[in-house]
Amino acid sequence: MARQYSHTQFFRRVPNVLLGRYFQIKKKVLLDLVFNELTETRVEPVFEAFKALPHDQQESIEAEFQDIDNMACQGGVMALTDEASFHGNTHFTESIAKVKGFHGKIMWAFLEHPNLWAGATLFLHSDNIAESFWKKRNDLPPTKPNVAEEFIKSLAQEISQYFYSKEGRGRNCKVEVFHRNGKEYFFAYPEDFAQSGVEWVRSQLANRARHPAFEIIFVYTKEEGSLDIYAPRNTKAIPKLQQIFAETILEYNQLDEFGGDKRVYDLDKLAKRDFIFKFSPDSGIEEVAIKKLRLSLKVGDKRRVTVEADPVPDALAIYDLIEQLKLPPHYVTQAEIKVTFSPTPGVRSRTRTFRVSYPNSCALRHDGRDLVIRKMLAASGI
């Protein structure tokens, strides 16, 4: 859940030296304040000086501060690191590690590397979308996607034409493309229906019309021949959007209308005591344990048993419980797994608990440690 933004809390979290650089060097305001002489928690002078700025300047600065605040987390740092890697910035990871605190790191990156900002913010946004909102199919050819300007414009035009002809919206559309970890991200923004609302315009309350954009995200993975689409409140359009993408970006005209996600997780092996998760020594994974299994009985209709056991201190506790219960033959249809990562200097060990369900539902994202876990599941034959 996103935290509630507060100017004073934001000023406390960003180091004064970086606040000073933002206001005085980037924005050329608050020039009378001596930021180096302020203690890190004394934010009142900064807040009062900020409130004295013209209204338009306050609005512009506030919008940027909220973006920085939203990025100030581990996921934001990872998104920036991925974008820096794509741009060949080999020193970024080492440099950002030297800056204290997430707000400090993000403000530093915002000031020092503005070319990374657009891609990183979009990556973090897509990473935070729950797995259940994505529609996947993995029956596409492993073809290199066309990302030249002419193909991107064609994709935007096809999306625009589809929604405008079907629903009377989407007159305009823009598509932005970013590469990350072997995946191509296409962020599409078709024009939505006009909306009106009551807004404050300076000191006057007015009813204003606007034309917002709605969002569609395509994520194509060449190695898997897979396409993930996020199209909230437009699920009926997904088959057509898949076709548009395949024909425009992959130049593939034989998409199966009834195709989809053909992954099937093999969870039955998780109920065997001798099952071992496979991961490389450099993955950072220290231990993996099963906390909960949902078992569907082979005899009878819709009969399930859920077994749960604390893997601390015995990682095999759930197998002892299953043997004690003497259950009839069953399938494993859902598992809750706890992964412990090795501690790093100055940081305690971290854990990640997630669920994977038959046939192909998984709560893991596609970045950071979640991506490491996904690779572990694949290596383990899940």
Buried (B, 14 or more C-beta within 10 A) or exposed (E): EEEEEEBEBBBBBBBBBBBBBBBBEEBEBBEEBEBEEBEEEEBEBBEEBBEEBEEEEBEEBBEBBBBBBBBBBEBBBBBBBBBBBBBEBEEBEEBBEEBEBBBBBBBBBBBBBEEBBEBBBBBBBBBEBEBEEBBBBBBBEEBEBBBEEEBBBBBBBBBBBBBBEEEEBBEEBBBBBBBBEEBBBBBBBBBBEEEEEEEEEEEEEEEEEEEEBBBBBBBBBBEBBBBBBBBEEBEEBBBBBBBBBBBBBBEBEEBEEEEBBEEEBEBBEBBEEEBEBBBEEEBBBBBBBBBBBBBBBEEEEEEEBEBEBEBEEEBEBBBEBBEEEEBEEBBBBBBBBBBBBEEEEEEEEBEBEBBBBBEBBBBBBBBBBBBBBBBBBEEBEB
